[in-house]
């Protein structure tokens, strides 16, 4: 009778604070099978910790993400582009977000809060 098979699981080598960029030295690989945990360290290196990661604990996909381009309260370019109409204005980010993530932004002119996607250059694209 064979025992349960073990798989590689990426764990934090030390406690990593939220909003910290993760390097290879921050990680270790253990032979334990944890459902939903990341198995490949390459998926974690260069990402940002979204929550505190504790030493020896498995890292899950929701625990890390792309480094934030937009910080809370940062003034950013807010872009609306649809059917030939393009509007660009200033907005204030209401949270942190990385490229491709959704973020709430307050339009500085109208004071209306909208949701948009962070572009790779840090601008936020809004569509309705």
C-alpha positions in Angstrom: 0.0 0.0 0.0 1.5 3.3 -1.1 1.2 6.5 1.0 0.0 9.8 -0.3 2.1 11.4 -2.9 3.9 14.6 -2.1 4.2 17.6 -4.4 6.5 20.6 -4.2 4.9 23.6 -2.5 6.4 27.1 -2.4 6.6 28.5 1.2 7.9 31.7 2.6 11.5 31.3 3.9 10.9 34.2 6.3 8.0 36.4 7.3 7.3 38.8 4.4 5.3 41.9 5.0 2.4 42.9 2.7 3.5 45.2 -0.2 7.0 43.7 -0.3 8.5 42.7 -3.6 9.4 39.0 -3.4 12.8 37.6 -4.4 14.1 34.1 -4.7 15.8 34.4 -1.3 12.4 34.9 0.3 11.2 31.5 -0.8 11.7 27.8 -0.1 10.2 24.7 -1.6 8.9 21.9 0.6 7.7 18.4 -0.4 4.2 18.6 1.0 0.9 18.5 -0.9 -1.2 21.6 -0.1 -4.3 22.0 -2.2 -4.3 25.4 -4.0 -0.7 26.3 -3.1 1.8 27.4 -5.7 4.3 24.8 -6.8 6.6 26.8 -9.0 8.8 29.5 -7.4 9.1 31.3 -10.7 5.4 32.3 -10.4 6.1 34.2 -7.2 9.5 35.8 -7.8 9.0 39.5 -8.8 5.5 39.6 -7.5 4.3 41.7 -4.6 2.9 40.2 -1.3 -0.7 41.2 -1.0 -0.9 39.9 2.6 1.7 39.1 5.2 3.4 35.7 4.3 4.6 33.8 7.3 7.7 31.6 7.4 7.0 28.0 6.5 3.5 28.6 5.3 2.4 27.8 1.8 1.9 30.6 -0.7 -1.4 30.7 -2.6 -2.1 32.6 -5.8 -4.3 35.2 -4.1 -1.4 36.0 -1.6 0.7 37.6 -4.4 0.1 39.8 -7.4 1.9 42.2 -9.8 3.6 45.1 -8.1 1.3 48.1 -7.6 1.7 50.9 -10.1 -1.0 53.0 -8.5 -0.9 53.9 -4.8 -3.8 55.0 -2.6 -4.5 58.8 -3.0 -2.2 59.0 -6.0 -3.3 61.5 -8.7 -3.5 59.5 -12.0 -4.7 60.0 -15.6 -8.2 58.7 -16.0 -9.1 57.7 -19.6 -12.5 57.2 -21.2 -12.5 56.1 -24.8 -15.5 54.9 -26.7 -16.9 55.2 -30.2 -14.4 57.9 -31.2 -14.9 60.0 -28.0 -11.8 60.2 -25.9 -11.7 62.0 -22.6 -8.7 62.3 -20.3 -8.9 63.9 -16.9 -7.2 63.6 -13.5 -8.4 61.2 -10.8 -7.4 60.2 -7.3 -6.9 56.5 -6.7 -8.9 55.2 -3.7 -6.7 52.0 -3.3 -3.5 50.4 -4.5 -3.5 48.3 -7.7 -1.2 46.7 -10.3 -1.4 46.4 -14.0 -4.6 44.7 -15.2 -6.3 45.1 -11.8 -9.5 47.1 -11.2 -9.3 50.2 -9.0 -11.8 52.8 -7.8 -10.9 56.3 -8.7 -12.5 59.7 -7.9 -12.7 62.0 -10.8 -11.1 65.2 -9.6 -13.4 67.5 -11.7 -16.8 65.9 -11.0 -16.0 64.2 -7.7 -17.8 61.1 -9.0 -16.2 57.7 -8.1 -15.7 55.3 -11.1 -14.0 51.9 -11.5 -11.3 51.3 -14.1 -8.5 49.0 -15.1 -4.9 49.9 -14.5 -2.9 50.0 -17.7 0.8 49.0 -17.9 1.8 52.6 -17.8 -0.1 53.5 -14.7 -3.1 55.2 -16.3 -6.6 54.0 -15.5 -9.0 53.1 -18.3 -12.7 53.5 -17.6 -15.5 52.1 -19.9 -19.3 51.8 -19.5 
